[in-house]
Amino acid sequence: MPQLDPDRLFPLDNRSQAIARELYQRISDLPIISPHGHTDPRWFAENAAFPNAAELFVIPDHYVFRMLVSQGISLESLGVPRVDGGAVETDPRAIWRVFAENYHLFRGTPSQLWIDHSFEQVFGIAENLNAATADRMYDTITEKLATDEFRPRALFERFNMELLATTESALDPLEAHSALAASDWQGRVITTYRPDAVTDPEFDGFVENVRQLGLLTDCDTSTYAGYLDAHRARRRFFKQHGATATDHGHPTARTEDFSQDEMTRLFDKVSSGRCSAEEADAFRGQMLTEMARMSLDDGLSMQIHPGSLRNHNHGVAARFGRDKGFDIPTRTDYVNALQPLLNAVGMEPQLTIIVFTLDETAFSRELAPLAGVYPALKLGPPWWFFDSYEGMRRFRESTTETCGFYNTAGFNDDTRAFCSIPARHDVARRVDCAYLGTLVASGRLSEDDAGEVAQALTYDLAKSAYGL
């Protein structure tokens, strides 16, 4: 494999490319702020060696196995655990060989860019992954993972990470974060409050989850007032473990602002497990507004990740559980859906609500105009299916004219794949510098201003949006 092109993702014309290169050189070594993701905090609490190449690159990464599944390769053959404990491939070398033999499927995708970056920059491997090189690359990676230099904390430091946020359920005891706080390691790994299991009536086990929430907080969650008090208590608990943000993954962006009496009646239905789909959606919508009001009180930034139809294939969900590559983007309304929330708290300048989308058509039509006027609203970066060169470029082109740069929240990688974090941040930095380079070359921005914007997009905006 040839070495990564030092000018990758920069513009093709010489002038814009030179400006982009200079901007990138100014910010490329800034520390990584990773304010939203799904890595496992136990990696850093225990600091145990990653077992092998397959468990680092394949088994936890739904970006990887969804592409392989699309070509008829089974999740079982990739070692993805089954809910019922049924048989799956357990030989990591065999799993890696399947990945290597089919690595050509990732040509031109963001996954290839991230993985090739990891091979070269993290493991010093400068050859193509394929059937012929599979065993050699597996051995190289796995042998290095067994050394102290490749343990999670050492990689965290080598990646120049200033902060990493994980995401935990409202019911999580946060034992790993407690262990980190008690350790002498100086790396900053914080949690994020994710209450979906106790705010979404259609979440598996919702009624029992709400009961458990009451037991954890010593609050009476059989009443709506007690239920809200339980959330406040858990948010305080998460803040004590470093949390600066909440995260909400909802099917839609719907919000509501019902009266206390209306919500008491609705809560009685959802907490008994007898609500309709419409009532469940209304309850989720109200809880976004309630969470925003709580953020006004406790200062936690609020993230809303709407618009994914989760577990599209019911058979896969039944066999393997959630987050197995079958979550699909849907059309999402924001102007009407967010209006109750924004009417309630959108003019509060001390509140930060970061909204993401999987519906790119909403950026220029809805989200940028909303973020361009409401003080509380910030745009999250391209997420998931659009976390790519093309998606990031389209994001800047469709939002900057209406909401500028400073109503966005910088970049976050939103990943489970630890070694892809520096690769993803490098792509974002390059794309932003490329966009700024074209603005300078076309006379729309001075080079000095572009330098300040590059610094903001890379580092400052994320620190501000997430209260860091």
LINRAWO-V286892 format. One record per residue. N is the residue number from 0. SS is DSSP state (A for helix, B for strand, O for the rest). Layout:
# LINRAWO-V286892
<<N SS> <N SS>>
This chain:
# LINRAWO-V286892
<<0 O> <1 O> <2 O> <3 O> <4 O> <5 O> <6 O> <7 O> <8 O> <9 O> <10 O> <11 O> <12 O> <13 A> <14 A> <15 A> <16 A> <17 A> <18 A> <19 A> <20 A> <21 A> <22 A> <23 A> <24 A> <25 A> <26 A> <27 O> <28 O> <29 O> <30 O> <31 B> <32 B> <33 B> <34 O> <35 O> <36 O> <37 O> <38 O> <39 O> <40 A> <41 A> <42 A> <43 A> <44 A> <45 A> <46 O> <47 O> <48 O> <49 O> <50 O> <51 O> <52 A> <53 A> <54 A> <55 A> <56 A> <57 O> <58 O> <59 O> <60 O> <61 A> <62 A> <63 A> <64 A> <65 A> <66 A> <67 A> <68 A> <69 A> <70 O> <71 O> <72 O> <73 O> <74 O> <75 A> <76 A> <77 A> <78 O> <79 O> <80 O> <81 O> <82 O> <83 O> <84 O> <85 O> <86 O> <87 O> <88 O> <89 O> <90 O> <91 A> <92 A> <93 A> <94 A> <95 A> <96 A> <97 A> <98 A> <99 A> <100 A> <101 O> <102 A> <103 A> <104 A> <105 A> <106 O> <107 O> <108 O> <109 A> <110 A> <111 A> <112 A> <113 A> <114 A> <115 A> <116 A> <117 A> <118 A> <119 A> <120 A> <121 A> <122 A> <123 O> <124 O> <125 O> <126 O> <127 O> <128 O> <129 O> <130 O> <131 O> <132 O> <133 A> <134 A> <135 A> <136 A> <137 A> <138 A> <139 A> <140 A> <141 A> <142 A> <143 A> <144 A> <145 O> <146 O> <147 A> <148 A> <149 A> <150 O> <151 A> <152 A> <153 A> <154 A> <155 A> <156 A> <157 A> <158 O> <159 O> <160 B> <161 B> <162 B> <163 B> <164 B> <165 O> <166 O> <167 B> <168 B> <169 O> <170 O> <171 O> <172 O> <173 O> <174 A> <175 A> <176 A> <177 A> <178 A> <179 A> <180 A> <181 A> <182 O> <183 O> <184 O> <185 O> <186 O> <187 O> <188 B> <189 B> <190 O> <191 O> <192 B> <193 B> <194 O> <195 A> <196 A> <197 A> <198 A> <199 O> <200 O> <201 O> <202 O> <203 O> <204 O> <205 A> <206 A> <207 A> <208 A> <209 A> <210 A> <211 A> <212 A> <213 A> <214 A> <215 A> <216 A> <217 O> <218 O> <219 O> <220 O> <221 O> <222 O> <223 A> <224 A> <225 A> <226 A> <227 A> <228 A> <229 A> <230 A> <231 A> <232 A> <233 A> <234 A> <235 A> <236 A> <237 A> <238 A> <239 A> <240 O> <241 O> <242 O> <243 O> <244 B> <245 B> <246 B> <247 B> <248 B> <249 B> <250 O> <251 O> <252 O> <253 O> <254 O> <255 O> <256 O> <257 O> <258 O> <259 A> <260 A> <261 A> <262 A> <263 A> <264 A> <265 A> <266 A> <267 A> <268 A> <269 A> <270 A> <271 A> <272 O> <273 O> <274 O> <275 O> <276 A> <277 A> <278 A> <279 A> <280 A> <281 A> <282 A> <283 A> <284 A> <285 A> <286 A> <287 A> <288 A> <289 A> <290 A> <291 A> <292 A> <293 A> <294 A> <295 A> <296 A> <297 A> <298 O> <299 O> <300 B> <301 B> <302 B> <303 B> <304 B> <305 B> <306 O> <307 B> <308 B> <309 O> <310 O> <311 O> <312 O> <313 A> <314 A> <315 A> <316 A> <317 A> <318 A> <319 A> <320 O> <321 O> <322 O> <323 O> <324 O> <325 O> <326 O> <327 B> <328 B> <329 O> <330 O> <331 O> <332 O> <333 O> <334 O> <335 O> <336 O> <337 O> <338 A> <339 A> <340 A> <341 A> <342 A> <343 A> <344 A> <345 O> <346 O> <347 O> <348 O> <349 O> <350 O> <351 O> <352 B> <353 B> <354 B> <355 B> <356 O> <357 O> <358 O> <359 O> <360 A> <361 A> <362 A> <363 A> <364 A> <365 A> <366 A> <367 A> <368 A> <369 A> <370 A> <371 O> <372 O> <373 O> <374 O> <375 O> <376 B> <377 B> <378 B> <379 O> <380 O> <381 O> <382 O> <383 A> <384 A> <385 A> <386 O> <387 O> <388 A> <389 A> <390 A> <391 A> <392 A> <393 A> <394 A> <395 A> <396 A> <397 A> <398 A> <399 A> <400 A> <401 A> <402 A> <403 O> <404 O> <405 O> <406 O> <407 B> <408 O> <409 O> <410 O> <411 O> <412 O> <413 O> <414 O> <415 O> <416 O> <417 A> <418 A> <419 A> <420 A> <421 A> <422 A> <423 A> <424 A> <425 A> <426 A> <427 A> <428 A> <429 A> <430 A> <431 A> <432 A> <433 A> <434 A> <435 A> <436 A> <437 A> <438 A> <439 A> <440 A> <441 O> <442 O> <443 O> <444 O> <445 O> <446 A> <447 A> <448 A> <449 A> <450 A> <451 A> <452 A> <453 A> <454 A> <455 A> <456 A> <457 A> <458 A> <459 A> <460 A> <461 A> <462 A> <463 A> <464 A> <465 O> <466 O> <467 O>>
